[in-house]
Amino acid sequence: MTEKPLTQEWVTRPERGAQSAIKLGVWIALHLGRRAARLFLYPICLYFLVSSPAASRSSRAYLARVLGRRPRLADIFAHFLTFASCVLDRVFLLNDQSQAFDIEVHGEEMLQEIERRGGGCMLFGAHFGSFEVTRAIGRRRGNLPITLLMYEENARKTRAALAAINPKLETEVIGVGRLDSLITVAERLRGGHFVGVLADRNVDGKDLVRYPFLGTQAAFPRGPFRVAQVLQCPVVMMVGRYRGGRRYEVFFEPLDEAPEARAQDNEARLDAMMRRYVARLEHYCRETPFNWFNFYDFWA
């Protein structure tokens, strides 16, 4: 079922961060160390628990679905703390300190095979766990080229945030919506790049389809999947979930059928990819519920 256009709530919600605050946080993390920096997370999460009723309500609504019970205040705090932990660890991961973490990888052989064939692929993630830990795997594999594809406003914010965390980091971010976006993505794929996109939300609420997700229907954007379909490239789902302490697990798994097994009907292929993506996202949410970070009414 195609969803009518509706601007999603997270787009209009005011930002609470600023570049100066990010730079301060980076300085604290890199100069005091991770253990000391984590102490700041507790008062910060407590502050957001008290001062951000919309985020708290959204967390409570999501946790009720995924936990199957009424969430406690401690559950909401744990949700915020998991998010804050992943944000903090991003500082170290983007500053080439991935060796400080225990990262277990599943499905890495799939990337090796794509590399062996000399082509790139699209990596479909979500606002779940840490995308940066999956990029750390790419750097560990000989600086595997990874390009980010996101909506233009988010692309601008991401470029600024990455520059604040590590000015020396070279990360290409392609903004969706520009006339040359699709051409640029196609060129990067031909050059062997892995193009990452978070496919669980969009900006303008257009071209959404509802699928069963955590007990009821939720809207997901077709745009990223249409790009992959048009470009006829391999599509891999990526998940980097936080397991507490210094532990992360990274999963890679195929979303699309092998070329020889693909259905002739493009719409059927698109639907099959999206259904698998949503089903696997639900699977990971149920296994590690505090890792999903869409702090708005996702089911609106």
Backbone as CSV, one residue per row, in Angstrom:
resi,resn,N_x,N_y,N_z,CA_x,CA_y,CA_z,C_x,C_y,C_z
1,MET,0.841,-1.184,0.000,0.000,0.000,0.000,0.884,1.244,0.000
2,THR,0.695,2.112,-1.000,1.486,3.327,-1.088,0.955,4.362,-0.127
3,GLU,1.853,5.005,0.572,1.478,5.986,1.590,1.413,7.373,0.979
4,LYS,0.436,8.174,1.374,0.321,9.544,0.897,1.443,10.389,1.494
5,PRO,1.832,11.490,0.803,2.902,12.340,1.308,2.580,12.899,2.688
6,LEU,3.552,12.847,3.558,3.411,13.382,4.910,4.797,13.679,5.438
7,THR,5.061,14.941,5.713,6.379,15.304,6.233,6.586,14.639,7.578
8,GLN,7.663,13.883,7.711,7.887,13.145,8.946,8.332,14.088,10.060
9,GLU,7.913,13.755,11.259,8.109,14.620,12.430,9.573,14.958,12.670
10,TRP,10.477,13.980,12.451,11.877,14.214,12.792,12.493,15.323,11.949
11,VAL,11.896,15.584,10.756,12.448,16.612,9.871,12.254,18.002,10.466
12,THR,11.095,18.242,11.089,10.780,19.568,11.597,11.202,19.766,13.046
13,ARG,11.660,18.729,13.706,12.066,18.865,15.103,13.367,19.661,15.181
14,PRO,13.443,20.680,16.050,14.662,21.491,16.141,15.863,20.661,16.569
15,GLU,17.026,20.989,15.998,18.261,20.314,16.404,18.678,20.785,17.787
16,ARG,19.219,19.871,18.578,19.655,20.240,19.918,21.174,20.370,19.975
17,GLY,21.849,19.928,18.924,23.297,19.993,18.943,23.810,21.170,18.131
18,ALA,25.052,21.492,18.298,25.720,22.548,17.540,27.158,22.107,17.339
19,GLN,27.818,22.720,16.333,29.183,22.314,16.034,30.112,22.556,17.219
20,SER,29.884,23.639,17.957,30.729,23.912,19.112,30.574,22.839,20.178
21,ALA,29.319,22.357,20.366,29.075,21.310,21.356,29.722,19.998,20.916
22,ILE,29.657,19.708,19.614,30.282,18.487,19.093,31.793,18.546,19.311
23,LYS,32.380,19.700,19.000,33.827,19.839,19.162,34.236,19.704,20.628
24,LEU,33.417,20.245,21.528,33.707,20.100,22.953,33.655,18.634,23.360
25,GLY,32.633,17.937,22.888,32.513,16.520,23.208,33.669,15.710,22.657
26,VAL,34.111,16.048,21.454,35.251,15.358,20.849,36.508,15.606,21.675
27,TRP,36.706,16.849,22.097,37.896,17.183,22.899,37.895,16.389,24.201
28,ILE,36.743,16.337,24.870,36.639,15.599,26.133,36.959,14.123,25.910
29,ALA,36.371,13.545,24.847,36.564,12.123,24.586,38.018,11.799,24.287
30,LEU,38.648,12.585,23.416,40.003,12.265,22.974,41.061,12.621,24.009
31,HIS,40.770,13.585,24.878,41.763,13.984,25.872,41.590,13.287,27.212
32,LEU,40.362,12.970,27.575,40.130,12.297,28.859,40.000,10.791,28.714
33,GLY,39.729,10.328,27.490,39.577,8.897,27.276,38.127,8.451,27.355
34,ARG,37.877,7.269,26.839,36.508,6.768,26.748,35.882,6.535,28.118
35,ARG,36.638,5.966,29.036,36.077,5.651,30.353,35.601,6.915,31.061
36,ALA,36.421,7.949,31.039,36.034,9.211,31.690,34.891,9.877,30.931
37,ALA,34.958,9.843,29.596,33.913,10.494,28.798,32.554,9.836,29.020
38,ARG,32.542,8.524,29.258,31.261,7.829,29.465,30.556,8.316,30.734
39,LEU,31.305,8.830,31.699,30.676,9.337,32.921,29.749,10.513,32.629
40,PHE,30.087,11.279,31.573,29.248,12.413,31.209,27.925,11.968,30.585
41,LEU,27.876,10.732,30.076,26.666,10.279,29.392,25.472,10.162,30.338
42,TYR,25.724,9.812,31.577,24.617,9.588,32.510,23.851,10.871,32.825
43,PRO,24.521,11.975,33.205,23.754,13.209,33.410,23.140,13.744,32.126
44,ILE,23.826,13.544,30.997,23.273,14.003,29.721,21.970,13.263,29.400
45,CYS,21.979,11.940,29.569,20.773,11.148,29.293,19.660,11.486,30.279
46,LEU,20.019,11.717,31.514,19.019,12.110,32.511,18.399,13.447,32.133
47,TYR,19.217,14.373,31.655,18.715,15.680,31.220,17.713,15.510,30.070
48,PHE,18.064,14.699,29.069,17.164,14.499,27.942,15.897,13.752,28.363
49,LEU,16.020,12.871,29.310,14.846,12.153,29.807,13.839,13.134,30.405
50,VAL,14.345,14.159,31.076,13.483,15.144,31.730,13.032,16.241,30.770
51,SER,13.926,16.677,29.892,13.654,17.868,29.082,13.124,17.582,27.685
52,SER,13.078,16.315,27.272,12.623,15.980,25.918,11.420,15.042,25.986
53,PRO,10.245,15.578,26.336,9.066,14.708,26.470,8.679,14.007,25.171
54,ALA,8.883,14.673,24.024,8.523,14.042,22.745,9.387,12.814,22.486
55,ALA,10.706,12.940,22.716,11.603,11.801,22.522,11.293,10.690,23.519
56,SER,10.974,11.062,24.750,10.636,10.059,25.771,9.351,9.321,25.405
57,ARG,8.349,10.057,24.917,7.092,9.409,24.495,7.343,8.454,23.335
58,SER,8.151,8.891,22.381,8.442,8.040,21.221,9.208,6.791,21.645
59,SER,10.174,6.960,22.552,10.909,5.808,23.065,9.965,4.844,23.762
60,ARG,9.074,5.382,24.591,8.132,4.540,25.325,7.218,3.771,24.365
61,ALA,6.731,4.439,23.313,5.840,3.793,22.347,6.554,2.669,21.607
62,TYR,7.791,2.934,21.177,8.578,1.899,20.484,8.885,0.732,21.412
63,LEU,9.356,1.017,22.623,9.742,-0.041,23.544,8.546,-0.904,23.938
64,ALA,7.373,-0.306,24.050,6.175,-1.093,24.357,5.921,-2.117,23.263
65,ARG,6.142,-1.726,22.013,5.943,-2.651,20.893,6.995,-3.759,20.882
66,VAL,8.247,-3.368,21.044,9.323,-4.344,20.862,9.510,-5.235,22.086
67,LEU,9.206,-4.711,23.283,9.362,-5.501,24.507,8.105,-6.293,24.845
68,GLY,6.966,-5.882,24.292,5.720,-6.577,24.577,5.188,-6.324,25.973
69,ARG,5.574,-5.224,26.566,5.109,-4.859,27.912,5.242,-3.355,28.077
70,ARG,4.684,-2.841,29.159,4.808,-1.419,29.437,6.234,-1.115,29.878
71,PRO,6.949,-0.245,29.146,8.347,0.028,29.515,8.450,0.825,30.805
72,ARG,9.476,0.526,31.564,9.766,1.277,32.784,10.619,2.497,32.442
73,LEU,10.713,3.420,33.373,11.550,4.598,33.179,12.998,4.179,32.945
74,ALA,13.416,3.114,33.609,14.784,2.605,33.425,15.011,2.116,32.000
75,ASP,13.965,1.583,31.368,14.087,1.127,29.984,14.321,2.312,29.048
76,ILE,13.577,3.388,29.260,13.738,4.574,28.419,15.129,5.168,28.616
77,PHE,15.585,5.208,29.865,16.935,5.701,30.141,17.976,4.818,29.438
78,ALA,17.786,3.512,29.492,18.719,2.591,28.823,18.721,2.806,27.313
79,HIS,17.562,3.124,26.757,17.450,3.421,25.325,18.293,4.651,24.978
80,PHE,18.121,5.726,25.759,18.911,6.938,25.546,20.404,6.673,25.742
81,LEU,20.737,5.875,26.761,22.144,5.611,27.063,22.813,4.804,25.949
82,THR,22.089,3.867,25.365,22.647,3.100,24.240,22.939,4.015,23.064
83,PHE,22.001,4.923,22.783,22.215,5.893,21.703,23.426,6.771,22.000
84,ALA,23.498,7.292,23.215,24.614,8.163,23.592,25.946,7.420,23.530
85,SER,25.944,6.142,23.894,27.168,5.339,23.845,27.665,5.186,22.414
86,CYS,26.742,4.946,21.486,27.119,4.805,20.076,27.634,6.130,19.513
87,VAL,27.025,7.240,19.939,27.485,8.559,19.499,28.899,8.819,20.014
88,LEU,29.141,8.513,21.282,30.480,8.701,21.850,31.508,7.835,21.128
89,ASP,31.186,6.567,20.912,32.138,5.668,20.262,32.433,6.082,18.832
90,ARG,31.506,6.825,18.214,31.737,7.327,16.864,33.003,8.183,16.826
91,VAL,33.252,8.933,17.881,34.437,9.792,17.945,35.699,8.956,17.798
92,PHE,35.772,7.846,18.513,36.969,7.004,18.476,37.068,6.237,17.158
93,LEU,35.925,5.758,16.661,35.930,5.003,15.413,36.332,5.877,14.231
94,LEU,35.920,7.139,14.256,36.272,8.055,13.173,37.681,8.605,13.311
95,ASN,38.313,8.340,14.440,39.705,8.753,14.637,40.636,7.548,14.657
96,ASP,40.243,6.501,13.898,41.090,5.329,13.679,41.497,4.634,14.964
97,GLN,40.561,4.495,15.895,40.827,3.790,17.146,39.912,2.570,17.285
98,SER,39.596,1.935,16.170,38.712,0.769,16.215,39.336,-0.400,16.969
99,GLN,40.685,-0.394,17.103,41.353,-1.479,17.827,40.980,-1.477,19.303
100,ALA,40.398,-0.388,19.776,39.991,-0.303,21.182,38.683,-1.051,21.445
101,PHE,38.055,-1.557,20.380,36.760,-2.210,20.517,36.845,-3.682,20.118
102,ASP,35.965,-4.449,20.699,35.824,-5.860,20.357,34.708,-5.961,19.330
103,ILE,35.071,-6.133,18.054,34.100,-6.124,16.960,34.039,-7.511,16.333
104,GLU,32.881,-8.129,16.418,32.657,-9.443,15.813,31.882,-9.253,14.512
105,VAL,32.390,-9.829,13.426,31.804,-9.595,12.099,31.210,-10.892,11.555
106,HIS,30.001,-10.782,11.015,29.318,-11.916,10.376,29.000,-11.553,8.924
107,GLY,29.328,-12.428,8.002,29.000,-12.206,6.599,30.024,-11.387,5.838
108,GLU,31.229,-11.239,6.386,32.250,-10.436,5.713,32.678,-11.059,4.390
109,GLU,32.502,-12.368,4.271,32.879,-13.040,3.022,32.061,-12.532,1.832
110,MET,30.862,-12.022,2.111,30.025,-11.468,1.047,30.684,-10.233,0.437
111,LEU,31.252,-9.384,1.285,31.960,-8.210,0.792,33.220,-8.617,0.023
112,GLN,33.880,-9.639,0.515,35.082,-10.121,-0.168,34.761,-10.586,-1.582
113,GLU,33.622,-11.259,-1.734,33.231,-11.743,-3.056,32.887,-10.584,-3.987
114,ILE,32.204,-9.573,-3.465,31.877,-8.401,-4.280,33.153,-7.682,-4.688
115,GLU,34.097,-7.557,-3.764,35.405,-6.953,-4.076,36.124,-7.758,-5.146
116,ARG,36.068,-9.072,-4.997,36.773,-9.954,-5.950,36.248,-9.757,-7.359
117,ARG,34.933,-9.523,-7.482,34.330,-9.316,-8.801,34.607,-7.918,-9.331
118,GLY,35.172,-7.053,-8.483,35.564,-5.731,-8.944,34.462,-4.705,-8.977
119,GLY,33.304,-5.023,-8.434,32.197,-4.073,-8.451,31.881,-3.559,-7.072
120,GLY,31.108,-2.499,-7.018,30.658,-1.984,-5.739,29.300,-2.548,-5.390
121,CYS,28.707,-2.033,-4.315,27.363,-2.455,-3.939,26.728,-1.370,-3.090
122,MET,25.438,-1.486,-2.875,24.736,-0.583,-1.977,24.552,-1.280,-0.640
123,LEU,24.929,-0.585,0.429,24.799,-1.095,1.790,23.615,-0.404,2.451
124,PHE,22.556,-1.165,2.727,21.350,-0.599,3.326,21.374,-0.811,4.829
125,GLY,21.422,0.301,5.563,21.369,0.238,7.008,20.101,0.878,7.526
126,ALA,20.103,1.191,8.815,18.973,1.860,9.455,19.531,2.694,10.594
127,HIS,18.666,3.478,11.224,19.086,4.233,12.406,19.101,3.263,13.588
128,PHE,20.041,2.365,13.512,20.127,1.229,14.430,21.590,1.005,14.759
129,GLY,21.924,1.015,16.046,23.299,0.742,16.440,24.269,1.763,15.863
130,SER,25.372,1.294,15.340,26.438,2.163,14.855,26.777,1.878,13.404
131,PHE,26.571,2.876,12.540,27.032,2.738,11.165,28.545,2.879,11.108
132,GLU,29.103,3.663,12.039,30.546,3.907,12.009,31.345,2.632,12.243
133,VAL,30.789,1.693,13.008,31.526,0.461,13.254,31.594,-0.379,11.976
134,THR,30.582,-0.259,11.108,30.651,-0.968,9.822,31.677,-0.301,8.903
135,ARG,31.792,1.006,8.992,32.820,1.691,8.203,34.217,1.339,8.704
136,ALA,34.335,1.078,10.009,35.629,0.665,10.553,36.069,-0.655,9.936
137,ILE,35.115,-1.526,9.640,35.436,-2.793,8.969,36.011,-2.504,7.586
138,GLY,35.416,-1.516,6.891,35.922,-1.148,5.574,37.350,-0.644,5.630
139,ARG,37.657,0.171,6.626,39.033,0.672,6.749,39.991,-0.455,7.116
140,ARG,39.500,-1.404,7.907,40.331,-2.543,8.284,40.647,-3.418,7.071
141,ARG,39.754,-3.391,6.074,39.948,-4.199,4.873,40.740,-3.441,3.805
142,GLY,41.622,-2.565,4.239,42.454,-1.865,3.266,41.811,-0.595,2.769
143,ASN,41.124,0.110,3.666,40.485,1.381,3.312,39.491,1.207,2.180
144,LEU,38.585,0.265,2.335,37.523,0.028,1.379,36.745,1.323,1.173
145,PRO,36.618,1.782,-0.076,35.962,3.076,-0.305,34.464,3.015,0.005
146,ILE,34.021,3.860,0.933,32.612,3.915,1.304,32.100,5.333,1.106
147,THR,31.017,5.444,0.364,30.360,6.720,0.108,28.998,6.698,0.786
148,LEU,28.589,7.822,1.350,27.300,7.906,2.011,26.293,8.602,1.104
149,LEU,25.077,8.061,1.050,23.985,8.645,0.268,22.879,9.019,1.236
150,MET,22.510,10.306,1.267,21.460,10.735,2.192,20.779,11.992,1.676
151,TYR,19.673,12.330,2.283,18.927,13.509,1.869,19.782,14.755,2.093
152,GLU,19.614,15.731,1.205,20.533,16.855,1.120,20.712,17.589,2.440
153,GLU,19.636,17.854,3.168,19.758,18.555,4.440,20.570,17.730,5.439
154,ASN,20.299,16.411,5.481,21.085,15.533,6.349,22.534,15.449,5.887
155,ALA,22.732,15.471,4.571,24.090,15.426,4.031,24.893,16.630,4.508
156,ARG,24.277,17.799,4.486,24.958,19.009,4.952,25.339,18.880,6.422
157,LYS,24.396,18.424,7.249,24.657,18.279,8.681,25.734,17.221,8.930
158,THR,25.681,16.138,8.164,26.651,15.056,8.362,28.057,15.508,7.994
159,ARG,28.188,16.237,6.871,29.511,16.753,6.488,30.090,17.623,7.604
160,ALA,29.231,18.481,8.165,29.687,19.381,9.234,30.077,18.597,10.487
161,ALA,29.254,17.584,10.831,29.541,16.794,12.029,30.825,15.995,11.859
162,LEU,31.030,15.403,10.688,32.249,14.632,10.445,33.476,15.528,10.496
163,ALA,33.341,16.732,9.956,34.463,17.671,9.990,34.788,18.079,11.419
164,ALA,33.756,18.188,12.267,33.989,18.549,13.665,34.657,17.418,14.434
165,ILE,34.315,16.176,14.089,34.880,15.023,14.794,36.311,14.740,14.344
166,ASN,36.529,14.804,13.033,37.868,14.545,12.506,38.043,15.317,11.201
167,PRO,38.648,16.508,11.262,38.797,17.326,10.046,39.602,16.649,8.950
168,LYS,40.436,15.668,9.308,41.277,15.001,8.309,40.566,13.847,7.611
169,LEU,39.361,13.525,8.099,38.648,12.381,7.548,38.102,12.714,6.167
170,GLU,38.391,11.857,5.218,37.883,12.055,3.860,36.697,11.127,3.636
171,THR,35.496,11.698,3.709,34.282,10.927,3.516,33.401,11.658,2.518
172,GLU,33.051,10.989,1.441,32.156,11.596,0.453,30.715,11.358,0.865
173,VAL,29.930,12.438,0.896,28.512,12.349,1.211,27.738,12.906,0.024
174,ILE,26.940,12.066,-0.630,26.149,12.473,-1.791,24.748,12.821,-1.333
175,GLY,24.287,13.996,-1.682,22.944,14.431,-1.302,21.911,13.947,-2.291
176,VAL,20.867,13.279,-1.798,19.757,12.849,-2.655,18.949,14.073,-3.067
177,GLY,18.462,14.068,-4.311,17.611,15.157,-4.753,18.288,16.071,-5.757
178,ARG,19.623,16.033,-5.812,20.311,16.818,-6.823,20.204,16.107,-8.168
179,LEU,20.290,16.869,-9.251,20.128,16.302,-10.581,21.212,15.270,-10.893
180,ASP,22.400,15.483,-10.326,23.515,14.601,-10.657,23.720,13.476,-9.646
181,SER,22.808,13.349,-8.662,23.007,12.362,-7.595,23.094,10.942,-8.141
182,LEU,22.132,10.564,-8.977,22.092,9.198,-9.493,23.317,8.905,-10.347
183,ILE,23.747,9.880,-11.145,24.935,9.705,-11.982,26.168,9.501,-11.107
184,THR,26.268,10.305,-10.035,27.423,10.187,-9.137,27.451,8.825,-8.458
185,VAL,26.292,8.362,-7.993,26.222,7.045,-7.353,26.645,5.956,-8.333
186,ALA,26.155,6.031,-9.568,26.514,5.034,-10.581,28.019,5.028,-10.833
187,GLU,28.623,6.216,-10.882,30.072,6.300,-11.097,30.838,5.677,-9.939
188,ARG,30.374,5.932,-8.721,31.064,5.377,-7.552,30.946,3.851,-7.524
189,LEU,29.788,3.344,-7.869,29.606,1.887,-7.894,30.526,1.251,-8.941
190,ARG,30.620,1.870,-10.095,31.522,1.348,-11.131,32.969,1.389,-10.665
191,GLY,33.283,2.349,-9.794,34.636,2.461,-9.265,34.895,1.558,-8.075
192,GLY,33.921,0.691,-7.738,34.115,-0.253,-6.656,33.749,0.269,-5.285
193,HIS,33.068,1.404,-5.219,32.671,1.954,-3.922,31.508,1.164,-3.328
194,PHE,31.439,1.190,-2.016,30.294,0.670,-1.286,29.476,1.887,-0.836
195,VAL,28.265,2.000,-1.335,27.444,3.180,-1.095,26.457,2.878,0.034
196,GLY,26.651,3.549,1.173,25.811,3.302,2.337,24.640,4.259,2.415
197,VAL,23.472,3.730,2.745,22.276,4.548,2.895,21.441,3.992,4.046
198,LEU,20.916,4.882,4.892,20.022,4.473,5.968,18.598,4.544,5.428
199,ALA,17.979,3.387,5.260,16.765,3.276,4.449,15.475,3.199,5.255
200,ASP,15.500,3.615,6.525,14.285,3.472,7.323,13.525,4.774,7.530
201,ARG,13.972,5.869,6.934,13.187,7.107,7.025,13.521,8.015,5.853
202,ASN,12.610,8.965,5.555,12.893,9.947,4.516,12.454,11.328,4.972
203,VAL,12.582,12.310,4.095,12.365,13.694,4.487,10.935,14.153,4.261
204,ASP,10.420,13.984,3.041,9.165,14.627,2.673,7.943,13.726,2.791
205,GLY,8.134,12.492,3.185,6.987,11.599,3.333,6.405,11.112,2.028
206,LYS,7.088,11.334,0.908,6.584,10.891,-0.386,7.085,9.489,-0.706
207,ASP,6.296,8.790,-1.515,6.665,7.459,-2.021,6.988,6.490,-0.883
208,LEU,6.084,6.440,0.095,6.218,5.516,1.213,5.304,4.321,1.010
209,VAL,5.723,3.183,1.538,4.897,1.971,1.496,4.825,1.413,2.913
210,ARG,3.627,0.975,3.309,3.460,0.417,4.655,3.654,-1.102,4.636
211,TYR,4.447,-1.569,5.621,4.685,-2.988,5.808,4.486,-3.327,7.286
212,PRO,4.177,-4.594,7.585,4.069,-4.992,8.996,5.411,-4.834,9.692
213,PHE,5.390,-4.128,10.835,6.631,-3.885,11.566,6.301,-3.753,13.049
214,LEU,6.787,-4.692,13.838,6.569,-4.706,15.287,5.083,-4.656,15.642
215,GLY,4.310,-5.462,14.946,2.922,-5.663,15.329,1.901,-4.822,14.615
216,THR,2.323,-3.846,13.818,1.361,-3.037,13.072,2.044,-2.489,11.826
217,GLN,1.289,-1.740,11.011,1.833,-1.219,9.765,2.672,0.035,10.021
218,ALA,3.810,0.117,9.329,4.675,1.293,9.406,5.156,1.644,8.004
219,ALA,5.394,2.933,7.772,5.758,3.416,6.434,7.273,3.428,6.243
220,PHE,7.712,2.903,5.095,9.127,2.891,4.724,9.277,3.485,3.324
221,PRO,10.362,4.242,3.081,10.551,4.898,1.784,11.030,3.930,0.702
222,ARG,10.469,4.091,-0.488,10.895,3.256,-1.610,12.114,3.816,-2.331
223,GLY,12.400,5.106,-2.128,13.458,5.767,-2.896,14.782,5.038,-2.944
224,PRO,15.383,4.677,-1.792,16.679,3.993,-1.840,16.633,2.674,-2.608
225,PHE,15.524,1.968,-2.482,15.402,0.680,-3.165,15.230,0.880,-4.676
226,ARG,14.567,1.961,-5.055,14.436,2.267,-6.489,15.802,2.579,-7.096
227,VAL,16.642,3.293,-6.346,17.989,3.608,-6.833,18.756,2.310,-7.109
228,ALA,18.716,1.383,-6.151,19.419,0.105,-6.314,18.865,-0.670,-7.497
229,GLN,17.549,-0.604,-7.682,16.918,-1.332,-8.787,17.322,-0.750,-10.133
230,VAL,17.319,0.565,-10.242,17.699,1.219,-11.492,19.148,0.918,-11.848
231,LEU,20.023,0.928,-10.838,21.456,0.751,-11.089,21.867,-0.719,-11.181
232,GLN,20.948,-1.642,-10.875,21.209,-3.083,-11.025,22.492,-3.506,-10.312
233,CYS,22.624,-3.068,-9.057,23.827,-3.393,-8.304,23.492,-4.353,-7.161
234,PRO,24.490,-5.041,-6.619,24.241,-5.883,-5.446,23.738,-5.030,-4.277
235,VAL,22.812,-5.588,-3.490,22.231,-4.873,-2.354,22.458,-5.709,-1.093
236,VAL,23.140,-5.130,-0.117,23.496,-5.835,1.107,22.961,-5.046,2.302
237,MET,22.353,-5.754,3.250,21.931,-5.097,4.479,23.089,-5.130,5.466
238,MET,23.283,-4.012,6.163,24.363,-3.921,7.151,23.773,-3.519,8.492
239,VAL,24.240,-4.149,9.528,23.794,-3.832,10.885,25.018,-3.860,11.792
240,GLY,25.232,-2.791,12.543,26.313,-2.757,13.524,25.715,-2.497,14.892
241,ARG,25.448,-3.533,15.647,24.733,-3.338,16.911,25.681,-3.312,18.107
242,TYR,25.316,-2.483,19.071,26.096,-2.304,20.293,25.646,-3.315,21.334
243,ARG,26.619,-4.046,21.924,26.295,-5.081,22.898,26.739,-4.730,24.310
244,GLY,27.085,-3.472,24.533,27.522,-3.058,25.866,29.038,-3.084,25.991
245,GLY,29.551,-2.301,26.937,30.999,-2.231,27.118,31.683,-1.739,25.866
246,ARG,32.633,-2.522,25.382,33.336,-2.186,24.132,32.957,-3.132,22.999
247,ARG,31.837,-3.836,23.146,31.501,-4.906,22.210,30.487,-4.454,21.158
248,TYR,30.808,-4.787,19.911,29.900,-4.562,18.789,29.826,-5.834,17.953
249,GLU,28.694,-6.015,17.311,28.525,-7.093,16.327,28.105,-6.471,15.009
250,VAL,28.754,-6.872,13.926,28.441,-6.361,12.599,27.925,-7.512,11.743
251,PHE,26.814,-7.264,11.058,26.206,-8.279,10.204,26.058,-7.732,8.790
252,PHE,26.396,-8.558,7.807,26.134,-8.273,6.399,25.315,-9.431,5.845
253,GLU,24.224,-9.121,5.167,23.415,-10.172,4.569,22.729,-9.650,3.314
254,PRO,22.491,-10.522,2.318,21.930,-10.056,1.039,20.462,-9.666,1.180
255,LEU,20.089,-8.608,0.459,18.684,-8.206,0.408,18.038,-8.577,-0.914
256,ASP,18.845,-8.679,-1.955,18.319,-8.950,-3.293,18.645,-10.372,-3.710
257,GLU,17.842,-10.889,-4.624,18.125,-12.217,-5.163,19.332,-12.151,-6.095
258,ALA,19.924,-13.300,-6.339,20.992,-13.377,-7.335,20.416,-12.975,-8.696
259,PRO,21.249,-12.351,-9.559,20.732,-11.868,-10.855,19.950,-12.909,-11.641
260,GLU,20.435,-14.143,-11.632,19.758,-15.173,-12.426,18.423,-15.599,-11.826
261,ALA,18.185,-15.265,-10.559,16.943,-15.689,-9.903,15.945,-14.546,-9.734
262,ARG,16.303,-13.340,-10.216,15.437,-12.200,-10.017,14.146,-12.318,-10.810
263,ALA,13.073,-11.861,-10.188,11.787,-11.851,-10.874,11.836,-10.822,-12.001
264,GLN,11.121,-11.100,-13.084,11.079,-10.186,-14.212,10.320,-8.911,-13.865
265,ASP,9.346,-9.029,-12.984,8.523,-7.905,-12.576,9.318,-7.006,-11.627
266,ASN,9.647,-5.809,-12.088,10.451,-4.914,-11.268,9.763,-4.533,-9.968
267,GLU,8.446,-4.323,-10.023,7.714,-3.960,-8.812,7.732,-5.110,-7.804
268,ALA,7.643,-6.338,-8.312,7.697,-7.498,-7.414,9.071,-7.611,-6.770
269,ARG,10.116,-7.322,-7.544,11.475,-7.373,-6.998,11.669,-6.288,-5.944
270,LEU,11.148,-5.096,-6.240,11.241,-3.995,-5.293,10.517,-4.346,-3.992
271,ASP,9.322,-4.892,-4.117,8.539,-5.273,-2.947,9.252,-6.355,-2.141
272,ALA,9.857,-7.317,-2.828,10.551,-8.404,-2.137,11.751,-7.869,-1.348
273,MET,12.505,-6.934,-1.957,13.649,-6.347,-1.254,13.203,-5.604,0.000
274,MET,12.134,-4.817,-0.146,11.670,-4.024,0.988,11.119,-4.905,2.098
275,ARG,10.379,-5.942,1.731,9.830,-6.844,2.745,10.948,-7.536,3.522
276,ARG,11.985,-7.948,2.817,13.093,-8.596,3.515,13.807,-7.597,4.426
277,TYR,14.019,-6.387,3.934,14.670,-5.354,4.748,13.883,-5.111,6.030
278,VAL,12.565,-4.913,5.919,11.735,-4.621,7.090,11.721,-5.812,8.048
279,ALA,11.625,-7.029,7.492,11.595,-8.223,8.337,12.901,-8.398,9.105
280,ARG,14.023,-8.147,8.439,15.311,-8.299,9.113,15.528,-7.179,10.134
281,LEU,15.067,-5.976,9.824,15.165,-4.887,10.789,14.362,-5.222,12.044
282,GLU,13.174,-5.776,11.866,12.376,-6.194,13.022,13.102,-7.268,13.824
283,HIS,13.721,-8.200,13.130,14.480,-9.269,13.794,15.557,-8.676,14.702
284,TYR,16.341,-7.735,14.179,17.415,-7.155,14.970,16.876,-6.285,16.093
285,CYS,15.765,-5.590,15.850,15.146,-4.786,16.918,14.710,-5.676,18.077
286,ARG,14.142,-6.815,17.778,13.674,-7.711,18.845,14.847,-8.338,19.591
287,GLU,15.944,-8.588,18.894,17.115,-9.176,19.562,17.828,-8.164,20.458
288,THR,17.980,-6.936,19.977,18.661,-5.882,20.762,17.815,-4.614,20.679
289,PRO,16.735,-4.550,21.454,15.735,-3.485,21.293,16.233,-2.078,21.555
290,PHE,17.240,-1.901,22.405,17.675,-0.551,22.740,18.559,0.066,21.658
291,ASN,18.813,-0.663,20.578,19.701,-0.187,19.512,18.993,0.611,18.423
292,TRP,17.681,0.698,18.456,16.971,1.412,17.376,16.749,2.856,17.792
293,PHE,17.176,3.826,16.938,17.262,5.216,17.366,16.386,6.165,16.562
294,ASN,15.150,5.806,16.312,14.204,6.737,15.699,13.330,7.326,16.800
295,PHE,13.758,8.455,17.351,13.058,9.048,18.485,11.959,10.001,18.022
296,TYR,11.024,9.455,17.251,9.823,10.184,16.843,8.738,9.145,16.599
297,ASP,7.519,9.593,16.341,6.403,8.652,16.178,6.509,7.967,14.817
298,PHE,7.192,6.851,14.794,7.470,6.145,13.541,6.202,5.580,12.903
299,TRP,5.185,5.334,13.692,3.967,4.704,13.177,2.869,5.714,12.846
300,ALA,3.173,7.002,12.874,2.166,8.028,12.603,1.673,7.940,11.157
